[in-house]
Amino acid sequence: MILDSLIGLVSEDMGIDLGTANTLVCVQGKGIVLAEPSVVAVKRGTNQILLGGNAVGEVAKRMIGKTPSNIVAIRPLKDGVIADFDITEAMLRYFIHKVHRRHWLVKPRLVIAIPSGITAVEKRAVTSSAERAGARAVYLIEEPKAAGIGVNLPITEAVANMIVDVGGGTTEVAIISLGGVVTSASIRVAGDEMDEAIIQHMKRSYNLMIGERTAEQIKIQIGSAYPLEQEMTMEVRGRDLIAGLPRATVVSSEEIREALRDPVEAILDAIKMTLENTEPELAADLMDRGITLAGGGVLLRGVEKVIAKETGLPVHVADDPLTAVARGTGMVLEQLDELRPILESAEDET
């Protein structure tokens, strides 16, 4: 422990929210130091990252849908898990090097948040990617626990803490007590499925093909899960599926809300299922404590109102929900010895 403390003086240990849409890195004592899209641009048919290995994150995201035939912008994580092992490793290495600029003879420890529903094989893939990217030790924490810690819920106490974390690839619903997940649901329906629902709506209703980035912009600008006091409209540009030419049309927040109905209802079903499986004593706690929402997906207008209406429970949106999981991983680093029992480590530190 003494040796590890001395190493910690020169090593910048990191907490990482390795998300399908975005990766956030938190450094102990500094807070969140990096927040970039989980996107990598490579030469097609290879794992060679463009721009001298720097076509990662925001640089790569700007290339989505605009690359020539010999370049492809890849999102190496799908539904919260690694879809491309080599590219994920390269992306992690880039982010770690970008943050850990000094003392590369001393590798950092990493606390990485993972979806609660992934398999042992998928956990090992995350750990292996991080180790090969330059970590000296890797600890995994389930995203609901990290989010709960990040929003200051007393997850180690004998009281029900319900967290709903809507990310890019997965929605995590969990009731946590005494540092453990008592009951949970992890579904692969979240922000990406909302974007896809908007893309399909534009095809069906307007014969207009739009890309992922445009769908995300529509969701952010006029998307909602609950009727708005003042409905909005937005001009959308894309490619006409019949004429094959560029075209613009105007869409309303009402129709986008209808397009988002299915993914929103899937999230509601996961919440209800988790509540149905909750022990009576914990369910009683929730009458007062309610549900806490985290993750970028809960920024969708009115989602908290829909959940409150459907469950009858108080619903609170965390401050800065997009960074809740990342903040939680950073707080775990600060209390690593105390919180080690709730973490998973593939192997002991050396």
Beta strands, then each sheet from edge to edge (+ up, - down):
strand 1: 14-18
strand 2: 22-27
strand 3: 31-37
strand 4: 40-43
strand 5: 71-74
strand 6: 77-78
strand 7: 81-82
strand 8: 109-114
strand 9: 137-142
strand 10: 161-166
strand 11: 171-177
strand 12: 180-187
strand 13: 208-209
strand 14: 233-240
strand 15: 246-252
strand 16: 291-294
strand 17: 315-317
strand 18: 344-345
sheet 1: 3+ 2- 1+ 8+ 9+ 18-
sheet 2: 4+ 5-
sheet 3: 6+ 7-
sheet 4: 12+ 11- 10+ 16+ 17+
sheet 5: 13+ 14- 15+
end
